[in-house]
Amino acid sequence: MTVESEIRQRLEATFAPSRLEVVNESHRHAGHAGDDGSGESHFTVLIRAEALAPLSRVARHRAVNKALGDLTARVHALAIDAG
């Protein structure tokens, strides 16, 4: 399973989002710090979910990172838009 698929699966299972976009941007960072050559090192996540709505911005980011768990150790960069 790809990292992108795992991100999507974990966030869907945890939050049942009304909107979820997971974008692999690793190709834009080829040769930069953190590029491990796997093609799965840099991601952007846009998520909208009822469970996140009442939380502060920091709390939303923490909740997303918690849902991803040990997967975050396999990713060099993760941009989160959980507005």
C-alpha positions as CSV (number, residue, x, y, z in Angstrom):
1,M,0.0,0.0,0.0
2,T,1.3,3.5,-0.8
3,V,1.8,6.1,1.8
4,E,-0.8,8.2,0.0
5,S,-3.3,5.4,0.3
6,E,-2.5,4.8,4.0
7,I,-2.9,8.5,4.7
8,R,-6.3,8.5,3.0
9,Q,-7.4,5.3,4.7
10,R,-6.5,6.4,8.2
11,L,-8.1,9.8,7.9
12,E,-11.3,8.4,6.4
13,A,-11.6,5.8,9.1
14,T,-11.0,8.4,11.9
15,F,-12.9,11.4,10.7
16,A,-15.4,10.3,7.9
17,P,-14.5,13.6,6.2
18,S,-16.9,15.4,3.9
19,R,-13.9,16.4,1.9
20,L,-10.5,14.9,1.7
21,E,-7.6,15.6,-0.7
22,V,-4.3,13.9,-0.3
23,V,-1.7,15.2,-2.8
24,N,1.7,13.6,-3.2
25,E,4.1,16.5,-3.9
26,S,7.3,14.5,-3.6
27,H,8.2,15.1,-7.3
28,R,8.5,18.8,-6.5
29,H,11.2,18.1,-3.9
30,A,13.4,15.7,-5.8
31,G,17.0,16.2,-4.7
32,H,16.1,18.4,-1.8
33,A,16.6,17.6,1.9
34,G,14.2,14.9,3.0
35,D,13.9,13.3,-0.4
36,D,14.6,9.7,0.2
37,G,14.1,8.7,-3.4
38,S,10.9,6.8,-2.6
39,G,8.7,9.3,-4.3
40,E,6.6,9.3,-1.1
41,S,8.2,11.9,1.2
42,H,6.2,15.1,0.8
43,F,2.4,15.4,1.0
44,T,-0.4,18.0,1.3
45,V,-3.7,17.1,3.0
46,L,-6.9,19.1,2.8
47,I,-9.5,17.7,5.1
48,R,-13.0,18.9,6.2
49,A,-14.8,16.9,8.8
50,E,-17.5,17.6,11.3
51,A,-15.4,16.2,14.1
52,L,-12.6,18.8,13.4
53,A,-14.9,21.8,13.0
54,P,-15.1,22.8,16.7
55,L,-11.4,22.4,17.3
56,S,-8.8,25.2,17.2
57,R,-6.3,25.1,14.3
58,V,-3.6,23.6,16.5
59,A,-6.0,21.0,17.9
60,R,-7.1,20.0,14.3
61,H,-3.5,19.5,13.3
62,R,-2.8,17.5,16.4
63,A,-5.8,15.3,15.7
64,V,-4.8,14.7,12.1
65,N,-1.2,13.8,13.2
66,K,-2.6,11.5,15.9
67,A,-4.8,9.7,13.4
68,L,-1.8,9.2,11.1
69,G,0.2,7.7,14.0
70,D,3.4,6.0,13.1
71,L,2.9,6.9,9.4
72,T,4.2,10.4,10.1
73,A,7.7,8.9,10.7
74,R,7.7,7.8,7.1
75,V,6.9,11.2,5.7
76,H,9.4,14.1,5.6
77,A,6.9,16.9,5.1
78,L,3.2,17.0,5.6
79,A,1.2,20.2,5.0
80,I,-2.2,20.1,6.6
81,D,-5.2,22.3,5.7
82,A,-7.8,21.3,8.2
83,G,-9.8,24.5,8.2
